């Protein structure tokens, strides 16, 4: 009841409407995710699990695109050169939970993904990851397990010629700046001797709502920066090369912020 004795309709409260909208979107998104996962599993079984690329680029990427669209987000891609179907190591910054969906929505050609093993425990993400060939990582407190995961991934990538995506920043960075880069992506690229394709994902602060995916509608810009050759790279120069790539991100981040403030 309101102060004047009349009942109050909470549906007119902006916060209440926003909460109802989020619940509705979450329910629709889950149902679409579940339907897509079942379709992916059916396709995989009928083809004796020989359609990893179709499951990844044809189904998973479309589910991610739908999830992003459903959240009110539009993804704008900026390419410095056409994407190649030859083997690459794709990397990106990692500033928000939304990054994972945006990267998957891109449908990177022939790409597998490194993702946190935490997601494997969440159905149906674990099943999706299995069907599209995800390499599940473990926390940095387990260096030997991480090393074995990367060694296995390297052997598989050599055999298949697939590309791979991973974020050298690891966990999501909430500072709004480029965080520390880990060595794994650069060690992998050095051993494979394939180009690194840096991707800069610009998620506005207003869109970052943690595990709730997004808080507002808006635009996420994805910048594909010029590829970086690793043909002359050596393992003994790993830290130097990693720092040089990190500086590319730091410089681009600063340049982008200056443009936005101009």
Backbone as CSV, one residue per row, in Angstrom:
resi,resn,N_x,N_y,N_z,CA_x,CA_y,CA_z,C_x,C_y,C_z
1,UNK,0.845,-1.197,0.000,0.000,0.000,0.000,0.883,1.250,0.000
2,UNK,0.456,2.293,-0.728,1.168,3.562,-0.731,0.677,4.407,0.430
3,UNK,1.296,5.571,0.613,0.962,6.433,1.734,-0.474,6.925,1.657
4,UNK,-1.069,7.024,0.475,-2.438,7.533,0.348,-3.472,6.419,0.428
5,UNK,-3.012,5.198,0.780,-3.951,4.107,0.975,-4.222,3.275,-0.248
6,UNK,-3.669,3.658,-1.414,-3.892,2.905,-2.648,-2.768,1.884,-2.831
7,UNK,-3.128,0.768,-3.425,-2.101,-0.240,-3.705,-1.192,0.265,-4.811
8,UNK,0.072,-0.148,-4.701,1.069,0.323,-5.660,1.451,-0.812,-6.594
9,UNK,1.436,-0.524,-7.872,1.797,-1.529,-8.881,3.305,-1.510,-9.074
10,UNK,4.012,-2.532,-8.562,5.469,-2.561,-8.660,5.953,-2.679,-10.090
11,UNK,5.047,-3.084,-11.014,5.470,-3.234,-12.409,5.822,-1.893,-13.040
12,UNK,5.357,-0.775,-12.401,5.681,0.541,-12.936,7.023,1.031,-12.411
13,UNK,7.593,0.325,-11.444,8.896,0.687,-10.891,9.987,0.310,-11.892
14,UNK,10.837,1.272,-12.301,11.885,0.958,-13.294,12.777,-0.198,-12.867
15,UNK,13.134,-0.243,-11.593,14.005,-1.326,-11.129,13.301,-2.670,-11.231
16,UNK,12.008,-2.678,-10.891,11.234,-3.920,-10.991,11.124,-4.380,-12.441
17,UNK,10.856,-3.438,-13.342,10.755,-3.789,-14.767,12.078,-4.334,-15.277
18,UNK,13.200,-3.723,-14.844,14.522,-4.170,-15.293,14.813,-5.576,-14.788
19,UNK,14.418,-5.850,-13.533,14.623,-7.180,-12.976,13.809,-8.220,-13.738
20,UNK,12.554,-7.870,-14.048,11.709,-8.794,-14.809,12.280,-9.038,-16.191
21,UNK,12.819,-7.998,-16.797,13.407,-8.136,-18.135,14.618,-9.068,-18.082
22,UNK,15.463,-8.907,-17.070,16.650,-9.746,-16.952,16.274,-11.203,-16.754
23,UNK,15.251,-11.443,-15.912,14.813,-12.815,-15.684,14.253,-13.419,-16.978
24,UNK,13.460,-12.629,-17.696,12.895,-13.102,-18.954,13.967,-13.410,-19.982
25,UNK,14.949,-12.516,-20.115,16.039,-12.733,-21.064,16.862,-13.953,-20.685
26,UNK,17.113,-14.116,-19.393,17.893,-15.262,-18.936,17.181,-16.566,-19.262
27,UNK,15.861,-16.593,-19.078,15.092,-17.796,-19.359,15.097,-18.116,-20.848
28,UNK,14.844,-17.100,-21.669,14.855,-17.310,-23.128,16.242,-17.745,-23.586
29,UNK,17.272,-17.080,-23.060,18.639,-17.418,-23.433,18.990,-18.849,-23.067
30,UNK,18.566,-19.281,-21.883,18.858,-20.656,-21.456,18.160,-21.670,-22.356
31,UNK,16.918,-21.395,-22.716,16.175,-22.320,-23.571,16.818,-22.426,-24.957
32,UNK,17.261,-21.273,-25.493,17.948,-21.290,-26.792,19.265,-22.041,-26.685
33,UNK,19.982,-21.813,-25.589,21.255,-22.501,-25.365,21.050,-24.005,-25.274
34,UNK,20.014,-24.413,-24.559,19.731,-25.832,-24.406,19.352,-26.461,-25.750
35,UNK,18.507,-25.765,-26.525,18.098,-26.283,-27.833,19.303,-26.387,-28.768
36,UNK,20.160,-25.368,-28.752,21.346,-25.387,-29.599,22.303,-26.498,-29.222
37,UNK,22.440,-26.737,-27.925,23.325,-27.798,-27.453,22.821,-29.169,-27.892
38,UNK,21.514,-29.373,-27.774,20.927,-30.651,-28.203,21.092,-30.858,-29.707
39,UNK,20.927,-29.770,-30.476,21.129,-29.854,-31.921,22.585,-30.198,-32.229
40,UNK,23.500,-29.549,-31.523,24.920,-29.806,-31.729,25.269,-31.252,-31.411
41,UNK,24.707,-31.761,-30.324,24.968,-33.153,-29.942,24.404,-34.116,-30.980
42,UNK,23.213,-33.823,-31.491,22.595,-34.677,-32.504,23.450,-34.719,-33.766
43,UNK,23.901,-33.534,-34.214,24.752,-33.460,-35.409,26.044,-34.234,-35.190
44,UNK,26.643,-34.078,-34.014,27.907,-34.752,-33.718,27.737,-36.270,-33.719
45,UNK,26.671,-36.757,-33.110,26.430,-38.201,-33.036,26.171,-38.777,-34.424
46,UNK,25.341,-38.073,-35.219,24.993,-38.578,-36.549,26.194,-38.603,-37.496
47,UNK,27.182,-37.757,-37.230,28.376,-37.697,-38.087,29.586,-38.354,-37.427
48,UNK,29.328,-39.113,-36.353,30.394,-39.807,-35.622,31.465,-38.822,-35.135
49,UNK,31.003,-37.675,-34.685,31.858,-36.653,-34.076,32.957,-36.157,-35.039
50,UNK,32.578,-36.011,-36.307,33.517,-35.516,-37.316,33.168,-34.104,-37.786
51,UNK,32.338,-33.408,-37.035,31.887,-32.082,-37.471,32.214,-31.002,-36.429
52,UNK,33.417,-31.060,-35.872,33.800,-30.080,-34.853,33.691,-28.658,-35.376
53,UNK,34.185,-28.425,-36.590,34.164,-27.062,-37.142,32.742,-26.564,-37.341
54,UNK,31.863,-27.431,-37.827,30.476,-27.009,-38.016,29.829,-26.694,-36.669
55,UNK,30.108,-27.523,-35.670,29.550,-27.266,-34.335,30.064,-25.946,-33.775
56,UNK,31.328,-25.641,-34.052,31.930,-24.416,-33.522,31.520,-23.179,-34.308
57,UNK,31.775,-23.219,-35.632,31.548,-22.034,-36.460,30.095,-21.908,-36.921
58,UNK,29.406,-23.041,-37.008,28.045,-23.004,-37.522,26.977,-22.893,-36.450
59,UNK,27.212,-23.554,-35.304,26.179,-23.565,-34.254,26.585,-22.721,-33.045
60,UNK,27.747,-23.007,-32.460,28.159,-22.292,-31.249,28.283,-20.790,-31.495
61,UNK,28.846,-20.409,-32.643,29.008,-18.981,-32.932,27.657,-18.295,-33.083
62,UNK,26.692,-18.986,-33.681,25.358,-18.408,-33.837,24.634,-18.295,-32.494
63,UNK,24.841,-19.288,-31.624,24.241,-19.200,-30.288,24.821,-18.015,-29.522
64,UNK,26.135,-17.817,-29.642,26.775,-16.692,-28.963,26.292,-15.364,-29.529
65,UNK,26.140,-15.315,-30.866,25.633,-14.091,-31.489,24.224,-13.779,-31.004
66,UNK,23.407,-14.810,-30.896,22.035,-14.607,-30.429,22.031,-14.132,-28.978
67,UNK,22.900,-14.727,-28.143,22.969,-14.333,-26.739,23.380,-12.873,-26.598
68,UNK,24.344,-12.455,-27.419,24.799,-11.062,-27.383,23.688,-10.133,-27.859
69,UNK,23.034,-10.516,-28.956,21.930,-9.700,-29.475,20.791,-9.610,-28.476
70,UNK,20.472,-10.737,-27.856,19.386,-10.781,-26.889,19.668,-9.854,-25.708
71,UNK,20.924,-9.670,-25.394,21.319,-8.794,-24.290,21.322,-7.325,-24.683
72,UNK,21.000,-7.067,-25.956,20.953,-5.683,-26.411,22.282,-5.129,-26.854
73,UNK,23.214,-6.009,-27.197,24.559,-5.587,-27.579,24.782,-5.818,-29.069
74,UNK,25.375,-4.843,-29.724,25.734,-4.961,-31.136,27.255,-5.011,-31.246
75,UNK,27.752,-6.009,-31.964,29.191,-6.179,-32.136,29.610,-5.612,-33.484
76,UNK,30.593,-4.714,-33.460,31.116,-4.104,-34.681,32.566,-4.540,-34.846
77,UNK,32.870,-5.192,-35.968,34.218,-5.682,-36.229,35.009,-4.682,-37.074
78,UNK,36.277,-4.503,-36.712,37.184,-3.624,-37.449,38.394,-4.461,-37.860
79,UNK,38.537,-4.702,-39.171,39.607,-5.560,-39.666,40.706,-4.737,-40.328
80,UNK,41.951,-5.041,-39.953,43.081,-4.420,-40.634,43.460,-5.228,-41.870
81,UNK,43.018,-6.482,-41.919,43.247,-7.359,-43.060,42.262,-8.518,-42.966
82,UNK,41.942,-9.166,-44.096,40.991,-10.279,-44.051,41.506,-11.413,-43.173
83,UNK,40.597,-12.106,-42.508,40.987,-13.254,-41.696,41.430,-14.400,-42.591
84,UNK,42.534,-15.020,-42.219,43.070,-16.129,-42.995,42.585,-17.447,-42.431
85,UNK,42.466,-18.455,-43.294,42.077,-19.781,-42.844,43.288,-20.641,-42.499
86,UNK,44.498,-20.064,-42.660,45.699,-20.788,-42.266,45.836,-20.730,-40.746
87,UNK,46.662,-21.599,-40.206,46.791,-21.722,-38.756,47.306,-20.433,-38.124
88,UNK,46.603,-19.989,-37.075,46.959,-18.772,-36.349,46.786,-19.010,-34.850
89,UNK,47.440,-18.153,-34.075,47.176,-18.083,-32.637,46.486,-16.752,-32.389
90,UNK,45.193,-16.803,-32.094,44.423,-15.597,-31.807,44.498,-15.297,-30.314
91,UNK,44.748,-14.046,-29.986,44.759,-13.643,-28.585,43.903,-12.391,-28.431
92,UNK,43.466,-12.114,-27.205,42.720,-10.882,-26.956,42.888,-10.462,-25.512
93,UNK,42.561,-9.204,-25.253,42.441,-8.750,-23.876,41.188,-9.368,-23.278
94,UNK,41.065,-9.294,-21.950,39.917,-9.935,-21.289,39.453,-9.023,-20.157
95,UNK,38.479,-8.159,-20.466,38.053,-7.154,-19.503,36.679,-7.412,-18.914
96,UNK,35.897,-8.327,-19.505,34.524,-8.537,-19.051,34.067,-9.952,-19.378
97,UNK,33.078,-10.435,-18.642,32.499,-11.742,-18.923,31.954,-11.801,-20.345
98,UNK,31.474,-10.674,-20.829,30.905,-10.590,-22.175,31.920,-10.974,-23.249
99,UNK,33.217,-10.801,-22.962,34.264,-11.120,-23.943,34.119,-12.525,-24.506
100,UNK,33.830,-13.483,-23.632,33.776,-14.889,-24.037,32.723,-15.095,-25.118
101,UNK,31.568,-14.457,-24.942,30.477,-14.594,-25.907,30.802,-13.861,-27.203
102,UNK,31.425,-12.692,-27.078,31.781,-11.905,-28.260,32.801,-12.652,-29.111
103,UNK,33.837,-13.198,-28.488,34.867,-13.928,-29.222,34.276,-15.152,-29.912
104,UNK,33.429,-15.897,-29.202,32.796,-17.073,-29.806,31.905,-16.676,-30.970
105,UNK,31.214,-15.534,-30.830,30.313,-15.058,-31.882,31.060,-14.724,-33.171
106,UNK,32.359,-14.442,-33.073,33.126,-14.080,-34.268,33.286,-15.259,-35.226
107,UNK,33.173,-16.481,-34.714,33.332,-17.652,-35.575,34.713,-17.707,-36.205
108,UNK,35.751,-17.535,-35.406,37.124,-17.538,-35.923,37.382,-18.826,-36.712
109,UNK,37.911,-18.704,-37.929,38.049,-19.882,-38.800,38.978,-20.941,-38.236
110,UNK,38.466,-22.166,-38.173,39.227,-23.352,-37.759,39.783,-23.235,-36.340
111,UNK,39.168,-22.428,-35.503,39.748,-22.152,-34.190,39.205,-23.046,-33.087
112,UNK,40.117,-23.503,-32.253,39.774,-24.089,-30.969,39.984,-23.014,-29.901
113,UNK,39.554,-23.303,-28.680,39.596,-22.278,-27.641,40.173,-22.834,-26.342
114,UNK,40.953,-21.994,-25.678,41.344,-22.263,-24.300,40.350,-21.541,-23.397
115,UNK,39.712,-22.282,-22.499,38.772,-21.682,-21.566,39.014,-22.238,-20.168
116,UNK,38.585,-21.488,-19.168,38.737,-21.908,-17.785,38.000,-23.213,-17.521
117,UNK,38.675,-24.133,-16.834,38.055,-25.400,-16.489,36.831,-25.240,-15.611
118,UNK,36.682,-24.072,-14.992,35.496,-23.804,-14.164,34.219,-23.925,-14.992
119,UNK,34.291,-23.465,-16.250,33.107,-23.497,-17.109,32.689,-24.912,-17.474
120,UNK,33.647,-25.842,-17.420,33.334,-27.227,-17.775,32.343,-27.840,-16.796
121,UNK,32.296,-27.300,-15.589,31.395,-27.831,-14.557,29.964,-27.335,-14.737
122,UNK,29.785,-26.344,-15.631,28.468,-25.748,-15.814,27.809,-26.300,-17.072
123,UNK,26.742,-27.053,-16.882,25.995,-27.544,-18.049,25.108,-26.426,-18.573
124,UNK,25.008,-26.322,-19.923,25.567,-27.225,-20.938,26.929,-26.797,-21.493
125,UNK,27.617,-25.841,-20.812,28.882,-25.340,-21.348,29.927,-26.451,-21.477
126,UNK,29.940,-27.367,-20.516,30.896,-28.458,-20.581,30.707,-29.313,-21.816
127,UNK,29.457,-29.622,-22.143,29.157,-30.435,-23.323,29.507,-29.683,-24.600
128,UNK,29.165,-28.406,-24.652,29.505,-27.591,-25.824,31.018,-27.579,-26.020
129,UNK,31.747,-27.369,-24.921,33.206,-27.335,-25.006,33.783,-28.624,-25.545
130,UNK,33.222,-29.745,-25.119,33.692,-31.039,-25.617,33.446,-31.169,-27.116
131,UNK,32.278,-30.744,-27.567,31.906,-30.908,-28.972,32.680,-29.989,-29.901
132,UNK,33.137,-28.834,-29.401,33.883,-27.917,-30.276,35.390,-27.975,-30.015
133,UNK,35.814,-28.891,-29.134,37.244,-29.119,-28.943,37.952,-28.103,-28.083
134,UNK,37.325,-27.664,-27.004,37.942,-26.696,-26.097,39.077,-27.348,-25.301
135,UNK,40.146,-26.574,-25.072,41.205,-26.982,-24.161,40.899,-26.333,-22.804
136,UNK,40.558,-27.158,-21.820,40.188,-26.631,-20.510,41.434,-26.396,-19.667
137,UNK,41.566,-25.206,-19.117,42.745,-24.876,-18.323,42.458,-25.037,-16.836
138,UNK,43.537,-25.021,-16.059,43.439,-25.077,-14.600,44.088,-23.818,-14.038
139,UNK,43.825,-23.474,-12.778,44.419,-22.269,-12.178,45.945,-22.295,-12.210
140,UNK,46.547,-21.120,-12.110,48.005,-20.987,-12.191,48.720,-21.629,-11.016
141,UNK,47.970,-21.988,-9.959,48.593,-22.655,-8.815,48.997,-24.083,-9.138
142,UNK,48.622,-24.551,-10.324,48.950,-25.917,-10.738,49.798,-25.873,-12.024
143,UNK,51.035,-25.389,-11.907,51.873,-25.192,-13.105,52.133,-26.467,-13.901
144,UNK,52.291,-27.608,-13.218,52.580,-28.846,-13.938,51.373,-29.291,-14.773
145,UNK,50.186,-29.161,-14.205,48.978,-29.512,-14.951,48.800,-28.585,-16.140
146,UNK,49.062,-27.294,-15.934,48.947,-26.338,-17.045,49.943,-26.676,-18.148
147,UNK,51.144,-27.048,-17.753,52.160,-27.380,-18.748,51.723,-28.573,-19.584
148,UNK,51.158,-29.566,-18.934,50.699,-30.759,-19.671,49.534,-30.410,-20.602
149,UNK,48.661,-29.513,-20.161,47.532,-29.096,-21.003,48.048,-28.399,-22.261
150,UNK,49.023,-27.507,-22.105,49.573,-26.796,-23.261,50.356,-27.743,-24.172
151,UNK,51.061,-28.701,-23.598,51.807,-29.656,-24.414,50.851,-30.516,-25.234
152,UNK,49.759,-30.944,-24.600,48.759,-31.731,-25.328,48.139,-30.900,-26.436
153,UNK,47.832,-29.635,-26.133,47.241,-28.759,-27.143,48.194,-28.573,-28.316
154,UNK,49.471,-28.401,-28.021,50.456,-28.211,-29.100,50.510,-29.434,-30.001
155,UNK,50.509,-30.615,-29.414,50.547,-31.839,-30.222,49.317,-31.933,-31.117
156,UNK,48.155,-31.606,-30.557,46.918,-31.694,-31.322,46.885,-30.665,-32.447
157,UNK,47.347,-29.444,-32.151,47.332,-28.380,-33.157,48.325,-28.672,-34.281
158,UNK,49.440,-29.286,-33.962,50.387,-29.690,-34.999,49.757,-30.734,-35.924
159,UNK,48.991,-31.630,-35.330,48.388,-32.715,-36.095,47.249,-32.226,-36.978
160,UNK,46.419,-31.345,-36.439,45.208,-30.916,-37.153,45.406,-29.656,-37.991
161,UNK,46.397,-28.833,-37.632,46.575,-27.563,-38.328,45.534,-26.530,-37.942
162,UNK,44.774,-26.791,-36.866,43.762,-25.846,-36.418,44.398,-24.597,-35.827
163,UNK,43.649,-23.505,-35.857,44.038,-22.298,-35.144,43.578,-22.435,-33.700
164,UNK,43.966,-21.470,-32.867,43.590,-21.536,-31.461,43.427,-20.123,-30.923
165,UNK,42.498,-19.977,-29.982,42.292,-18.692,-29.302,42.540,-18.856,-27.807
166,UNK,43.216,-17.858,-27.232,43.363,-17.787,-25.788,43.696,-16.361,-25.375
167,UNK,43.382,-16.035,-24.149,43.666,-14.687,-23.650,44.878,-14.730,-22.729
168,UNK,45.954,-14.010,-23.068,47.135,-14.013,-22.199,46.904,-13.309,-20.874
169,UNK,45.819,-12.531,-20.767,45.512,-11.879,-19.503,44.907,-12.853,-18.497
170,UNK,44.467,-14.022,-18.951,43.890,-14.992,-18.032,42.540,-14.526,-17.533
171,UNK,42.393,-14.399,-16.213,41.138,-13.966,-15.614,40.761,-12.571,-16.047
172,UNK,39.451,-12.257,-15.988,38.961,-10.958,-16.435,39.583,-9.849,-15.613
173,UNK,39.991,-8.782,-16.292,40.632,-7.633,-15.658,39.610,-6.521,-15.499
174,UNK,39.433,-6.032,-14.266,38.372,-5.065,-13.990,38.898,-3.640,-13.821
175,UNK,40.168,-3.408,-14.095,40.760,-2.092,-13.853,40.534,-1.122,-15.006
176,UNK,40.092,-1.635,-16.163,39.950,-0.765,-17.319,41.262,-0.538,-18.048
177,UNK,42.313,-1.210,-17.603,43.622,-1.108,-18.248,44.062,-2.487,-18.714
178,UNK,45.149,-2.532,-19.502,45.684,-3.811,-19.956,46.447,-4.445,-18.805
179,UNK,46.094,-5.682,-18.467,46.728,-6.364,-17.346,47.988,-7.113,-17.749
180,UNK,48.543,-7.820,-16.793,49.758,-8.612,-17.019,49.488,-9.732,-18.016
181,UNK,50.416,-9.946,-18.943,50.291,-11.022,-19.919,51.064,-12.245,-19.422
182,UNK,50.418,-13.407,-19.492,51.080,-14.658,-19.150,51.824,-15.210,-20.367
183,UNK,52.652,-16.203,-20.148,53.563,-16.678,-21.195,52.966,-17.741,-22.115
184,UNK,51.897,-18.420,-21.669,51.416,-19.599,-22.378,51.148,-19.401,-23.857
185,UNK,50.427,-18.337,-24.206,50.070,-18.099,-25.611,51.311,-17.899,-26.467
186,UNK,52.305,-17.237,-25.906,53.507,-16.894,-26.677,54.451,-18.089,-26.778
187,UNK,54.452,-18.909,-25.741,55.233,-20.144,-25.815,54.648,-21.058,-26.887
188,UNK,53.328,-21.144,-26.918,52.642,-21.977,-27.902,52.907,-21.470,-29.318
189,UNK,52.794,-20.160,-29.516,53.022,-19.579,-30.843,54.473,-19.755,-31.284
190,UNK,55.412,-19.641,-30.336,56.831,-19.815,-30.652,57.110,-21.238,-31.103
191,UNK,56.563,-22.205,-30.388,56.797,-23.609,-30.744,56.144,-23.975,-32.072
192,UNK,54.946,-23.427,-32.323,54.243,-23.734,-33.572,54.762,-22.926,-34.752
193,UNK,55.447,-21.804,-34.452,55.960,-20.915,-35.495,54.844,-20.427,-36.422
194,UNK,53.729,-20.017,-35.823,52.616,-19.460,-36.594,52.345,-18.040,-36.128
195,UNK,51.716,-17.258,-37.008,51.453,-15.854,-36.690,50.477,-15.713,-35.526
196,UNK,50.693,-14.651,-34.753,49.754,-14.256,-33.709,48.848,-13.171,-34.277
197,UNK,47.548,-13.310,-34.061,46.588,-12.292,-34.479,46.022,-11.634,-33.219
198,UNK,46.438,-10.404,-32.910,45.930,-9.731,-31.706,44.530,-9.164,-31.951
199,UNK,43.630,-9.432,-31.019,42.269,-8.907,-31.081,42.052,-8.026,-29.855
200,UNK,41.606,-6.812,-30.086,41.303,-5.911,-28.973,39.787,-5.785,-28.868
201,UNK,39.243,-6.208,-27.722,37.800,-6.145,-27.484,37.515,-4.948,-26.574
202,UNK,36.763,-4.007,-27.099,36.451,-2.787,-26.350,35.021,-2.871,-25.796
203,UNK,34.920,-3.271,-24.525,33.621,-3.375,-23.853,33.443,-2.139,-22.976
204,UNK,32.494,-1.259,-23.300,32.246,-0.091,-22.453,31.925,-0.512,-21.020
205,UNK,32.344,0.304,-20.068,32.128,-0.009,-18.655,30.656,-0.262,-18.357
206,UNK,29.770,0.489,-19.010,28.333,0.366,-18.755,27.788,-1.014,-19.124
207,UNK,28.506,-1.747,-19.990,28.025,-3.057,-20.425,28.535,-4.188,-19.547
208,UNK,29.519,-3.908,-18.701,30.119,-4.964,-17.899,29.318,-5.160,-16.623
209,UNK,28.611,-6.280,-16.543,27.797,-6.573,-15.354,28.220,-7.885,-14.721
210,UNK,29.507,-8.221,-14.848,29.998,-9.448,-14.240,29.358,-10.673,-14.847
211,UNK,28.975,-11.630,-14.009,28.391,-12.882,-14.486,26.970,-12.695,-15.006
212,UNK,26.380,-11.489,-14.831,25.048,-11.223,-15.374,25.100,-10.872,-16.851
213,UNK,26.295,-10.956,-17.439,26.551,-10.717,-18.853,26.572,-9.230,-19.184
214,UNK,25.426,-8.541,-19.190,25.424,-7.107,-19.483,24.456,-6.394,-18.566
215,UNK,24.698,-5.096,-18.375,23.788,-4.293,-17.561,22.972,-3.340,-18.419
216,UNK,23.489,-2.960,-19.595,22.780,-2.063,-20.489,23.015,-2.494,-21.927
217,UNK,22.215,-1.959,-22.835,22.438,-2.223,-24.255,23.517,-1.272,-24.760
218,UNK,24.174,-1.650,-25.837,25.233,-0.796,-26.369,26.030,-1.496,-27.450
219,UNK,27.199,-0.956,-27.749,28.052,-1.447,-28.833,29.385,-1.931,-28.282
220,UNK,29.818,-3.108,-28.733,31.146,-3.620,-28.429,31.945,-3.600,-29.724
221,UNK,33.054,-2.887,-29.719,33.929,-2.822,-30.900,35.025,-3.871,-30.772
222,UNK,35.233,-4.629,-31.837,36.275,-5.645,-31.879,37.277,-5.258,-32.966
223,UNK,38.513,-5.025,-32.551,39.555,-4.587,-33.476,40.536,-5.734,-33.730
224,UNK,40.673,-6.122,-35.001,41.679,-7.109,-35.386,42.942,-6.335,-35.776
225,UNK,43.952,-6.411,-34.943,45.188,-5.682,-35.197,46.079,-6.478,-36.155
226,UNK,47.078,-5.827,-36.764,47.953,-6.530,-37.716,48.595,-7.764,-37.094
227,UNK,48.655,-8.844,-37.867,49.227,-10.095,-37.359,50.720,-9.931,-37.086
228,UNK,51.232,-10.754,-36.208,52.628,-10.681,-35.766,53.311,-12.000,-36.104
229,UNK,54.355,-11.936,-36.895,55.083,-13.143,-37.288,55.937,-13.655,-36.127
230,UNK,55.992,-14.982,-35.980,56.826,-15.592,-34.935,57.934,-16.460,-35.543
231,UNK,58.160,-16.327,-36.846,59.135,-17.186,-37.521,60.541,-17.045,-36.959
232,UNK,60.871,-15.847,-36.473,62.214,-15.617,-35.935,62.248,-15.717,-34.410
233,UNK,61.138,-16.074,-33.815,61.078,-16.139,-32.350,61.791,-17.390,-31.829
234,UNK,62.410,-17.220,-30.660,63.049,-18.337,-29.971,62.553,-18.373,-28.532
235,UNK,62.552,-19.568,-27.958,62.030,-19.730,-26.607,62.798,-18.888,-25.606
236,UNK,64.103,-18.732,-25.811,64.900,-17.943,-24.861,64.526,-16.456,-24.885
237,UNK,63.817,-16.017,-25.926,63.380,-14.615,-26.005,61.898,-14.466,-25.652
238,UNK,61.357,-15.460,-24.991,59.914,-15.517,-24.742,59.396,-14.298,-23.997
239,UNK,60.051,-13.928,-22.908,59.578,-12.793,-22.112,59.661,-11.484,-22.893
240,UNK,60.725,-11.336,-23.654,60.896,-10.109,-24.457,59.792,-10.000,-25.505
241,UNK,59.486,-11.105,-26.178,58.442,-11.082,-27.205,57.053,-10.883,-26.597
242,UNK,56.829,-11.523,-25.461,55.553,-11.324,-24.772,55.357,-9.864,-24.402
243,UNK,56.390,-9.242,-23.849,56.290,-7.842,-23.436,56.067,-6.921,-24.630
244,UNK,56.669,-7.276,-25.770,56.491,-6.454,-26.970,55.038,-6.510,-27.448
245,UNK,54.437,-7.687,-27.395,53.027,-7.822,-27.808,52.124,-7.110,-26.798
246,UNK,52.447,-7.234,-25.532,51.661,-6.531,-24.527,51.705,-5.021,-24.758
247,UNK,52.860,-4.526,-25.173,52.992,-3.089,-25.439,52.111,-2.667,-26.611
248,UNK,51.924,-3.560,-27.584,51.012,-3.272,-28.692,49.618,-2.988,-28.144
249,UNK,49.192,-3.797,-27.192,47.877,-3.604,-26.570,47.833,-2.320,-25.750
250,UNK,48.875,-2.078,-24.986,48.918,-0.864,-24.153,48.838,0.380,-25.024
251,UNK,49.602,0.386,-26.122,49.607,1.549,-27.024,48.253,1.720,-27.701
252,UNK,47.656,0.611,-28.161,46.355,0.717,-28.837,45.289,1.158,-27.851
253,UNK,45.339,0.639,-26.640,44.382,1.010,-25.596,44.458,2.505,-25.325
254,UNK,45.675,3.033,-25.189,45.863,4.460,-24.921,45.397,5.295,-26.096
255,UNK,45.696,4.843,-27.317,45.284,5.576,-28.509,43.768,5.640,-28.614
256,UNK,43.115,4.527,-28.322,41.659,4.467,-28.395,41.030,5.397,-27.349
257,UNK,41.567,5.412,-26.158,41.049,6.275,-25.101,41.240,7.750,-25.452
258,UNK,42.362,8.056,-26.059,42.600,9.455,-26.469,41.594,9.898,-27.531
259,UNK,41.290,8.986,-28.474,40.309,9.298,-29.507,38.935,9.525,-28.904
260,UNK,38.577,8.726,-27.916,37.254,8.824,-27.303,37.117,10.100,-26.470
261,UNK,38.240,10.579,-25.931,38.206,11.767,-25.084,38.370,13.049,-25.881
262,UNK,38.789,12.910,-27.154,39.031,14.097,-27.996,37.708,14.784,-28.366
